[in-house]
Amino acid sequence: MRNSQGWNILPQCGKPDAHGRDWLVPVALLVASVAAYGPLASRMGFHWEDWLFVGTHGLAGVQGLRDLLANERPIASVIYSFTIPLIGTKPVYYHVLSALLHGFAAIAVWVLVRLLWANEQRLAALSAILFAVYPGYSLQPISIQNSHLFLQYNLCLWSLVLMVLAMRRKTGAWLAIGIAVLAMSCSLLFNEYFLGLEMARPFVAWIVLKDDNLNVRARLIGTLKASAPFLLVVGIYGYWRVKIFTPWMYDAKELGRDLWQNPIGEIGRRIMYAISDIYEAGILAWVNAVSLEVIRIDYPHNVILVATCLFCVGVYLFLRTTGKNTKDCRMADGVSHKGPVYFGLVCMIAGGLPIWFADKEVNLWGLSNRLIVPFMFGAAVLAGGMIMIMFRTWKQRMLVVSVLTSLAMGYHMRNGVVFMYDWREQQQLAWQLAWRVPELERGIGIDQNRHHTY
């Protein structure tokens, strides 16, 4: 139902907190992100592919950055050539920026879920906090690349938020749509990581229209109208990506040729990838947070243990404050919390489509772990919906989420320790080279072929 200005009228149990505590949620999400990824920011450095950008900038300047990815990611090369000279070459700046951008993306998740299911503020809070500390992604310390990746993620998620707001109001709707299309276009032009999530837009529109009491035909037409501008941009991008711009890294024509020549075998293999990746991103990622190292009492694990316990208490108090004045009612469409579960699963499938088309699969470790990022939104909503279904009372849900997120935070801190030691080894190597090889000239490449650092 809409009011005269076009805004959806929220159900009684979905009204803003009478005590004005809504502002606590975005603040808490930023705090959670900084707590998970920020404590070791000053002790970590540049890792893995970050050196590619830092080294190129140091040797060839801005033009070198523009040329670096010009043949694979032309728009990304322009963005890197702007941001790296602006921010500089101090690692701590990128680590802090990366943590904050992760937090802002979590806020977008909270806003979006809350807009889709207005009578489920608790579900929105759960999904957002689970997104903020999602333990399936371990490449956060690769700060230059990760900060740009989450900048792109923010563009994608906030574009979805603006689309929903445009559907819920009449005044200023076209302005919101215009900004949403622009944000989506910038995200796509950076790279195709979140192209699959754009396929979930019609499902978002379908959910938004559930409150308008439309029949199936009218709701379907409304969904197509709301999604049309975005799907048009996706179609134009797809044509450009396949027919006009075909970099050697991911030649869409070659991939399409393989599918055409052996459709059954290629599609069958990608279906197996999809099942495995959804299982890893949706289930194994949370198991990944559980480790016996959490009970170690030697340094620095004893510090991480204390931080984990404090984080658990903090999340519990946050959820208690968030849900204290919100009634725990059923979904407006009468399907309990199955709707968010189905939606989360759809978003995971949509997010994986470009990955599977490119004949890639997700891993919880290594360079291919970055491919799990498009799954994070769907995995968080899926986990939030499952927790709301499996546990009947809000106290049970608070306890489960508090323990789960604190274990995830501990995992990220242990992961940060690994990268901290990696940075120390890099510094030791530089010190050794400085006095053992004084004739080493500027511009000579050094391959540190151990673990994943190079």
Contacts in CASP RR format, 6 or more apart in sequence:
PFRMAT RR
TARGET T0000
AUTHOR 0000-0000-0000
METHOD contacts of the structure
MODEL  1
MRNSQGWNILPQCGKPDAHGRDWLVPVALLVASVAAYGPLASRMGFHWED
WLFVGTHGLAGVQGLRDLLANERPIASVIYSFTIPLIGTKPVYYHVLSAL
LHGFAAIAVWVLVRLLWANEQRLAALSAILFAVYPGYSLQPISIQNSHLF
LQYNLCLWSLVLMVLAMRRKTGAWLAIGIAVLAMSCSLLFNEYFLGLEMA
RPFVAWIVLKDDNLNVRARLIGTLKASAPFLLVVGIYGYWRVKIFTPWMY
DAKELGRDLWQNPIGEIGRRIMYAISDIYEAGILAWVNAVSLEVIRIDYP
HNVILVATCLFCVGVYLFLRTTGKNTKDCRMADGVSHKGPVYFGLVCMIA
GGLPIWFADKEVNLWGLSNRLIVPFMFGAAVLAGGMIMIMFRTWKQRMLV
VSVLTSLAMGYHMRNGVVFMYDWREQQQLAWQLAWRVPELERGIGIDQNR
HHTY
1 8 0 8 1.000
1 9 0 8 1.000
1 211 0 8 1.000
1 212 0 8 1.000
1 213 0 8 1.000
2 8 0 8 1.000
2 9 0 8 1.000
2 168 0 8 1.000
2 212 0 8 1.000
3 9 0 8 1.000
5 169 0 8 1.000
5 170 0 8 1.000
5 171 0 8 1.000
6 168 0 8 1.000
6 169 0 8 1.000
6 170 0 8 1.000
6 171 0 8 1.000
7 168 0 8 1.000
7 169 0 8 1.000
8 118 0 8 1.000
8 168 0 8 1.000
8 211 0 8 1.000
10 118 0 8 1.000
10 119 0 8 1.000
11 118 0 8 1.000
11 119 0 8 1.000
11 329 0 8 1.000
11 332 0 8 1.000
12 327 0 8 1.000
13 119 0 8 1.000
13 326 0 8 1.000
13 327 0 8 1.000
13 328 0 8 1.000
13 329 0 8 1.000
14 118 0 8 1.000
14 119 0 8 1.000
14 120 0 8 1.000
14 121 0 8 1.000
14 326 0 8 1.000
14 327 0 8 1.000
16 22 0 8 1.000
17 121 0 8 1.000
17 322 0 8 1.000
17 325 0 8 1.000
17 326 0 8 1.000
18 325 0 8 1.000
19 325 0 8 1.000
21 321 0 8 1.000
21 322 0 8 1.000
21 325 0 8 1.000
24 318 0 8 1.000
24 321 0 8 1.000
24 322 0 8 1.000
25 107 0 8 1.000
25 110 0 8 1.000
25 124 0 8 1.000
25 125 0 8 1.000
25 128 0 8 1.000
25 322 0 8 1.000
26 107 0 8 1.000
26 110 0 8 1.000
28 129 0 8 1.000
28 318 0 8 1.000
29 103 0 8 1.000
29 106 0 8 1.000
29 107 0 8 1.000
29 110 0 8 1.000
29 128 0 8 1.000
29 129 0 8 1.000
29 132 0 8 1.000
30 100 0 8 1.000
30 103 0 8 1.000
30 104 0 8 1.000
30 106 0 8 1.000
30 107 0 8 1.000
32 103 0 8 1.000
32 106 0 8 1.000
32 129 0 8 1.000
32 132 0 8 1.000
32 133 0 8 1.000
32 311 0 8 1.000
32 315 0 8 1.000
32 405 0 8 1.000
32 409 0 8 1.000
33 99 0 8 1.000
33 100 0 8 1.000
33 102 0 8 1.000
33 103 0 8 1.000
33 106 0 8 1.000
33 132 0 8 1.000
33 133 0 8 1.000
34 96 0 8 1.000
34 99 0 8 1.000
34 100 0 8 1.000
34 103 0 8 1.000
35 307 0 8 1.000
35 311 0 8 1.000
35 409 0 8 1.000
36 99 0 8 1.000
36 132 0 8 1.000
36 133 0 8 1.000
36 408 0 8 1.000
36 409 0 8 1.000
36 410 0 8 1.000
36 412 0 8 1.000
36 413 0 8 1.000
37 95 0 8 1.000
37 98 0 8 1.000
37 99 0 8 1.000
37 102 0 8 1.000
37 140 0 8 1.000
37 141 0 8 1.000
37 412 0 8 1.000
38 95 0 8 1.000
38 96 0 8 1.000
38 99 0 8 1.000
39 307 0 8 1.000
39 413 0 8 1.000
40 95 0 8 1.000
40 413 0 8 1.000
40 416 0 8 1.000
40 417 0 8 1.000
40 419 0 8 1.000
40 420 0 8 1.000
41 92 0 8 1.000
41 95 0 8 1.000
41 96 0 8 1.000
41 99 0 8 1.000
42 92 0 8 1.000
42 95 0 8 1.000
43 420 0 8 1.000
43 423 0 8 1.000
44 91 0 8 1.000
44 95 0 8 1.000
44 141 0 8 1.000
44 143 0 8 1.000
44 416 0 8 1.000
44 419 0 8 1.000
44 420 0 8 1.000
44 423 0 8 1.000
45 91 0 8 1.000
45 92 0 8 1.000
45 95 0 8 1.000
45 141 0 8 1.000
45 143 0 8 1.000
45 419 0 8 1.000
45 423 0 8 1.000
45 426 0 8 1.000
46 54 0 8 1.000
46 91 0 8 1.000
46 143 0 8 1.000
46 144 0 8 1.000
46 423 0 8 1.000
47 141 0 8 1.000
47 142 0 8 1.000
47 143 0 8 1.000
47 419 0 8 1.000
47 422 0 8 1.000
47 423 0 8 1.000
47 452 0 8 1.000
47 453 0 8 1.000
48 139 0 8 1.000
48 142 0 8 1.000
48 145 0 8 1.000
48 367 0 8 1.000
48 452 0 8 1.000
48 453 0 8 1.000
48 454 0 8 1.000
49 142 0 8 1.000
49 144 0 8 1.000
49 145 0 8 1.000
50 94 0 8 1.000
50 142 0 8 1.000
50 143 0 8 1.000
50 144 0 8 1.000
50 145 0 8 1.000
51 454 0 8 1.000
52 68 0 8 1.000
53 65 0 8 1.000
53 68 0 8 1.000
53 80 0 8 1.000
53 84 0 8 1.000
53 144 0 8 1.000
53 145 0 8 1.000
54 84 0 8 1.000
54 89 0 8 1.000
54 144 0 8 1.000
56 64 0 8 1.000
56 65 0 8 1.000
56 68 0 8 1.000
57 64 0 8 1.000
57 65 0 8 1.000
57 84 0 8 1.000
57 85 0 8 1.000
57 89 0 8 1.000
58 89 0 8 1.000
59 442 0 8 1.000
59 443 0 8 1.000
60 67 0 8 1.000
61 85 0 8 1.000
62 81 0 8 1.000
62 85 0 8 1.000
63 81 0 8 1.000
64 81 0 8 1.000
65 77 0 8 1.000
65 80 0 8 1.000
65 81 0 8 1.000
65 84 0 8 1.000
66 77 0 8 1.000
66 78 0 8 1.000
66 81 0 8 1.000
67 77 0 8 1.000
68 77 0 8 1.000
68 80 0 8 1.000
69 76 0 8 1.000
69 77 0 8 1.000
69 80 0 8 1.000
70 77 0 8 1.000
71 247 0 8 1.000
71 248 0 8 1.000
72 247 0 8 1.000
72 248 0 8 1.000
72 249 0 8 1.000
73 190 0 8 1.000
73 191 0 8 1.000
73 247 0 8 1.000
74 245 0 8 1.000
75 189 0 8 1.000
75 190 0 8 1.000
76 148 0 8 1.000
76 190 0 8 1.000
76 191 0 8 1.000
79 148 0 8 1.000
79 190 0 8 1.000
80 148 0 8 1.000
83 148 0 8 1.000
84 144 0 8 1.000
87 93 0 8 1.000
87 94 0 8 1.000
87 97 0 8 1.000
91 143 0 8 1.000
91 423 0 8 1.000
94 143 0 8 1.000
94 144 0 8 1.000
94 147 0 8 1.000
95 141 0 8 1.000
95 143 0 8 1.000
97 143 0 8 1.000
97 147 0 8 1.000
98 140 0 8 1.000
98 143 0 8 1.000
98 146 0 8 1.000
98 147 0 8 1.000
98 150 0 8 1.000
99 140 0 8 1.000
101 147 0 8 1.000
101 150 0 8 1.000
101 151 0 8 1.000
101 153 0 8 1.000
101 154 0 8 1.000
102 132 0 8 1.000
102 140 0 8 1.000
102 150 0 8 1.000
103 132 0 8 1.000
104 150 0 8 1.000
104 154 0 8 1.000
105 131 0 8 1.000
105 150 0 8 1.000
105 153 0 8 1.000
105 154 0 8 1.000
105 157 0 8 1.000
106 128 0 8 1.000
106 129 0 8 1.000
106 131 0 8 1.000
106 132 0 8 1.000
107 128 0 8 1.000
108 154 0 8 1.000
108 157 0 8 1.000
108 158 0 8 1.000
108 160 0 8 1.000
108 161 0 8 1.000
109 124 0 8 1.000
109 127 0 8 1.000
109 128 0 8 1.000
109 131 0 8 1.000
109 157 0 8 1.000
109 377 0 8 1.000
109 380 0 8 1.000
109 381 0 8 1.000
110 124 0 8 1.000
110 125 0 8 1.000
110 127 0 8 1.000
110 128 0 8 1.000
111 124 0 8 1.000
111 161 0 8 1.000
112 157 0 8 1.000
112 160 0 8 1.000
112 161 0 8 1.000
112 164 0 8 1.000
112 204 0 8 1.000
113 120 0 8 1.000
113 123 0 8 1.000
113 124 0 8 1.000
113 127 0 8 1.000
113 128 0 8 1.000
113 340 0 8 1.000
113 381 0 8 1.000
114 120 0 8 1.000
114 121 0 8 1.000
114 124 0 8 1.000
115 161 0 8 1.000
115 164 0 8 1.000
115 165 0 8 1.000
115 168 0 8 1.000
115 208 0 8 1.000
116 164 0 8 1.000
116 204 0 8 1.000
116 207 0 8 1.000
116 208 0 8 1.000
116 343 0 8 1.000
117 123 0 8 1.000
117 124 0 8 1.000
117 207 0 8 1.000
117 331 0 8 1.000
117 332 0 8 1.000
117 340 0 8 1.000
118 211 0 8 1.000
118 332 0 8 1.000
119 329 0 8 1.000
119 331 0 8 1.000
119 332 0 8 1.000
120 331 0 8 1.000
120 337 0 8 1.000
120 340 0 8 1.000
120 388 0 8 1.000
121 322 0 8 1.000
121 323 0 8 1.000
121 326 0 8 1.000
122 319 0 8 1.000
122 322 0 8 1.000
122 323 0 8 1.000
122 326 0 8 1.000
122 328 0 8 1.000
122 388 0 8 1.000
122 394 0 8 1.000
122 397 0 8 1.000
123 337 0 8 1.000
123 340 0 8 1.000
123 384 0 8 1.000
123 385 0 8 1.000
123 388 0 8 1.000
125 318 0 8 1.000
125 319 0 8 1.000
125 322 0 8 1.000
125 323 0 8 1.000
126 319 0 8 1.000
126 383 0 8 1.000
126 384 0 8 1.000
126 385 0 8 1.000
126 387 0 8 1.000
126 388 0 8 1.000
126 397 0 8 1.000
126 401 0 8 1.000
127 340 0 8 1.000
127 380 0 8 1.000
127 381 0 8 1.000
127 383 0 8 1.000
127 384 0 8 1.000
127 385 0 8 1.000
128 380 0 8 1.000
129 315 0 8 1.000
129 318 0 8 1.000
129 319 0 8 1.000
129 401 0 8 1.000
129 405 0 8 1.000
130 379 0 8 1.000
130 380 0 8 1.000
130 383 0 8 1.000
130 384 0 8 1.000
130 401 0 8 1.000
130 404 0 8 1.000
130 405 0 8 1.000
131 376 0 8 1.000
131 377 0 8 1.000
131 380 0 8 1.000
132 405 0 8 1.000
133 405 0 8 1.000
133 408 0 8 1.000
133 409 0 8 1.000
133 412 0 8 1.000
134 285 0 8 1.000
134 376 0 8 1.000
134 379 0 8 1.000
134 380 0 8 1.000
134 408 0 8 1.000
135 285 0 8 1.000
135 286 0 8 1.000
135 288 0 8 1.000
135 289 0 8 1.000
135 407 0 8 1.000
135 408 0 8 1.000
135 411 0 8 1.000
135 412 0 8 1.000
136 281 0 8 1.000
136 285 0 8 1.000
136 286 0 8 1.000
136 288 0 8 1.000
136 364 0 8 1.000
136 369 0 8 1.000
136 372 0 8 1.000
136 376 0 8 1.000
137 285 0 8 1.000
137 369 0 8 1.000
137 370 0 8 1.000
137 372 0 8 1.000
137 373 0 8 1.000
137 376 0 8 1.000
138 364 0 8 1.000
138 365 0 8 1.000
138 366 0 8 1.000
138 369 0 8 1.000
138 412 0 8 1.000
138 415 0 8 1.000
139 145 0 8 1.000
139 146 0 8 1.000
139 366 0 8 1.000
139 367 0 8 1.000
139 369 0 8 1.000
139 370 0 8 1.000
140 146 0 8 1.000
140 412 0 8 1.000
140 415 0 8 1.000
141 415 0 8 1.000
141 416 0 8 1.000
141 419 0 8 1.000
145 370 0 8 1.000
148 190 0 8 1.000
149 193 0 8 1.000
149 370 0 8 1.000
149 373 0 8 1.000
152 186 0 8 1.000
152 187 0 8 1.000
152 190 0 8 1.000
152 191 0 8 1.000
152 193 0 8 1.000
152 194 0 8 1.000
153 187 0 8 1.000
153 194 0 8 1.000
153 373 0 8 1.000
155 183 0 8 1.000
155 184 0 8 1.000
155 186 0 8 1.000
155 187 0 8 1.000
155 190 0 8 1.000
156 183 0 8 1.000
156 184 0 8 1.000
156 187 0 8 1.000
156 194 0 8 1.000
156 197 0 8 1.000
156 198 0 8 1.000
157 377 0 8 1.000
158 183 0 8 1.000
159 180 0 8 1.000
159 181 0 8 1.000
159 183 0 8 1.000
159 184 0 8 1.000
159 187 0 8 1.000
159 230 0 8 1.000
160 180 0 8 1.000
160 197 0 8 1.000
160 201 0 8 1.000
160 204 0 8 1.000
162 176 0 8 1.000
162 177 0 8 1.000
162 179 0 8 1.000
162 180 0 8 1.000
162 183 0 8 1.000
163 176 0 8 1.000
163 177 0 8 1.000
163 180 0 8 1.000
163 201 0 8 1.000
163 204 0 8 1.000
163 205 0 8 1.000
163 226 0 8 1.000
163 230 0 8 1.000
164 204 0 8 1.000
164 208 0 8 1.000
165 176 0 8 1.000
166 172 0 8 1.000
166 173 0 8 1.000
166 174 0 8 1.000
166 176 0 8 1.000
166 177 0 8 1.000
166 180 0 8 1.000
166 226 0 8 1.000
167 173 0 8 1.000
167 205 0 8 1.000
167 208 0 8 1.000
167 209 0 8 1.000
167 226 0 8 1.000
168 208 0 8 1.000
169 176 0 8 1.000
177 229 0 8 1.000
178 229 0 8 1.000
180 230 0 8 1.000
181 229 0 8 1.000
181 230 0 8 1.000
181 233 0 8 1.000
184 198 0 8 1.000
184 230 0 8 1.000
184 233 0 8 1.000
185 233 0 8 1.000
185 237 0 8 1.000
187 194 0 8 1.000
188 194 0 8 1.000
188 195 0 8 1.000
188 198 0 8 1.000
188 233 0 8 1.000
188 234 0 8 1.000
188 237 0 8 1.000
189 237 0 8 1.000
192 241 0 8 1.000
192 250 0 8 1.000
192 354 0 8 1.000
193 354 0 8 1.000
193 371 0 8 1.000
193 373 0 8 1.000
193 374 0 8 1.000
194 351 0 8 1.000
194 374 0 8 1.000
195 234 0 8 1.000
195 237 0 8 1.000
195 353 0 8 1.000
195 354 0 8 1.000
196 350 0 8 1.000
196 351 0 8 1.000
196 352 0 8 1.000
196 353 0 8 1.000
196 354 0 8 1.000
196 374 0 8 1.000
197 347 0 8 1.000
197 350 0 8 1.000
197 351 0 8 1.000
197 374 0 8 1.000
197 377 0 8 1.000
198 230 0 8 1.000
198 231 0 8 1.000
198 234 0 8 1.000
198 350 0 8 1.000
199 234 0 8 1.000
199 350 0 8 1.000
199 351 0 8 1.000
199 353 0 8 1.000
200 346 0 8 1.000
200 347 0 8 1.000
200 350 0 8 1.000
200 351 0 8 1.000
201 226 0 8 1.000
201 227 0 8 1.000
201 230 0 8 1.000
201 231 0 8 1.000
202 223 0 8 1.000
202 224 0 8 1.000
202 227 0 8 1.000
202 231 0 8 1.000
203 343 0 8 1.000
203 346 0 8 1.000
203 347 0 8 1.000
203 350 0 8 1.000
205 222 0 8 1.000
205 223 0 8 1.000
205 226 0 8 1.000
205 227 0 8 1.000
206 219 0 8 1.000
206 220 0 8 1.000
206 223 0 8 1.000
207 343 0 8 1.000
208 226 0 8 1.000
209 219 0 8 1.000
209 222 0 8 1.000
209 223 0 8 1.000
209 226 0 8 1.000
210 219 0 8 1.000
210 332 0 8 1.000
210 333 0 8 1.000
211 332 0 8 1.000
212 219 0 8 1.000
214 222 0 8 1.000
241 252 0 8 1.000
242 252 0 8 1.000
242 253 0 8 1.000
246 252 0 8 1.000
246 253 0 8 1.000
250 358 0 8 1.000
252 357 0 8 1.000
255 357 0 8 1.000
255 358 0 8 1.000
255 359 0 8 1.000
258 266 0 8 1.000
258 359 0 8 1.000
259 266 0 8 1.000
259 267 0 8 1.000
266 359 0 8 1.000
269 359 0 8 1.000
270 356 0 8 1.000
270 357 0 8 1.000
270 359 0 8 1.000
273 355 0 8 1.000
273 356 0 8 1.000
273 360 0 8 1.000
273 361 0 8 1.000
274 349 0 8 1.000
274 352 0 8 1.000
274 356 0 8 1.000
276 361 0 8 1.000
276 362 0 8 1.000
277 352 0 8 1.000
277 355 0 8 1.000
277 356 0 8 1.000
277 361 0 8 1.000
277 362 0 8 1.000
277 372 0 8 1.000
277 375 0 8 1.000
278 345 0 8 1.000
278 348 0 8 1.000
278 349 0 8 1.000
278 375 0 8 1.000
280 362 0 8 1.000
280 363 0 8 1.000
280 364 0 8 1.000
280 372 0 8 1.000
281 348 0 8 1.000
281 362 0 8 1.000
281 372 0 8 1.000
281 375 0 8 1.000
281 376 0 8 1.000
281 379 0 8 1.000
282 348 0 8 1.000
282 375 0 8 1.000
282 379 0 8 1.000
282 382 0 8 1.000
282 383 0 8 1.000
284 364 0 8 1.000
285 364 0 8 1.000
285 372 0 8 1.000
285 379 0 8 1.000
286 383 0 8 1.000
286 404 0 8 1.000
286 408 0 8 1.000
288 364 0 8 1.000
288 411 0 8 1.000
289 404 0 8 1.000
289 407 0 8 1.000
289 408 0 8 1.000
289 410 0 8 1.000
289 411 0 8 1.000
290 407 0 8 1.000
291 411 0 8 1.000
291 414 0 8 1.000
293 301 0 8 1.000
293 414 0 8 1.000
294 301 0 8 1.000
294 304 0 8 1.000
294 305 0 8 1.000
294 308 0 8 1.000
294 407 0 8 1.000
294 410 0 8 1.000
295 305 0 8 1.000
296 302 0 8 1.000
296 305 0 8 1.000
297 305 0 8 1.000
300 417 0 8 1.000
301 414 0 8 1.000
304 410 0 8 1.000
304 413 0 8 1.000
304 414 0 8 1.000
304 417 0 8 1.000
307 409 0 8 1.000
307 410 0 8 1.000
307 413 0 8 1.000
308 406 0 8 1.000
308 407 0 8 1.000
308 409 0 8 1.000
308 410 0 8 1.000
308 413 0 8 1.000
309 406 0 8 1.000
311 405 0 8 1.000
311 406 0 8 1.000
311 409 0 8 1.000
311 410 0 8 1.000
312 402 0 8 1.000
312 403 0 8 1.000
312 405 0 8 1.000
312 406 0 8 1.000
313 402 0 8 1.000
314 402 0 8 1.000
315 401 0 8 1.000
315 402 0 8 1.000
315 405 0 8 1.000
315 406 0 8 1.000
316 398 0 8 1.000
316 399 0 8 1.000
316 402 0 8 1.000
319 397 0 8 1.000
319 398 0 8 1.000
319 401 0 8 1.000
319 402 0 8 1.000
320 398 0 8 1.000
323 394 0 8 1.000
328 394 0 8 1.000
330 336 0 8 1.000
331 337 0 8 1.000
331 339 0 8 1.000
333 339 0 8 1.000
336 389 0 8 1.000
337 385 0 8 1.000
337 388 0 8 1.000
337 389 0 8 1.000
338 389 0 8 1.000
340 381 0 8 1.000
340 382 0 8 1.000
340 384 0 8 1.000
340 385 0 8 1.000
340 388 0 8 1.000
341 382 0 8 1.000
341 385 0 8 1.000
341 386 0 8 1.000
341 389 0 8 1.000
343 378 0 8 1.000
343 381 0 8 1.000
344 377 0 8 1.000
344 378 0 8 1.000
344 379 0 8 1.000
344 381 0 8 1.000
344 382 0 8 1.000
345 378 0 8 1.000
345 382 0 8 1.000
347 377 0 8 1.000
347 378 0 8 1.000
347 381 0 8 1.000
348 375 0 8 1.000
348 378 0 8 1.000
348 379 0 8 1.000
348 382 0 8 1.000
351 374 0 8 1.000
351 375 0 8 1.000
352 374 0 8 1.000
352 375 0 8 1.000
354 374 0 8 1.000
355 361 0 8 1.000
355 362 0 8 1.000
355 371 0 8 1.000
355 374 0 8 1.000
360 368 0 8 1.000
360 371 0 8 1.000
361 368 0 8 1.000
361 371 0 8 1.000
362 368 0 8 1.000
362 369 0 8 1.000
362 371 0 8 1.000
362 372 0 8 1.000
362 375 0 8 1.000
363 369 0 8 1.000
363 371 0 8 1.000
363 372 0 8 1.000
364 372 0 8 1.000
366 452 0 8 1.000
367 452 0 8 1.000
384 401 0 8 1.000
387 397 0 8 1.000
387 400 0 8 1.000
387 401 0 8 1.000
388 397 0 8 1.000
391 397 0 8 1.000
391 400 0 8 1.000
422 451 0 8 1.000
422 453 0 8 1.000
425 450 0 8 1.000
425 453 0 8 1.000
426 448 0 8 1.000
426 453 0 8 1.000
429 446 0 8 1.000
429 448 0 8 1.000
433 440 0 8 1.000
433 446 0 8 1.000
447 454 0 8 1.000
448 454 0 8 1.000
END
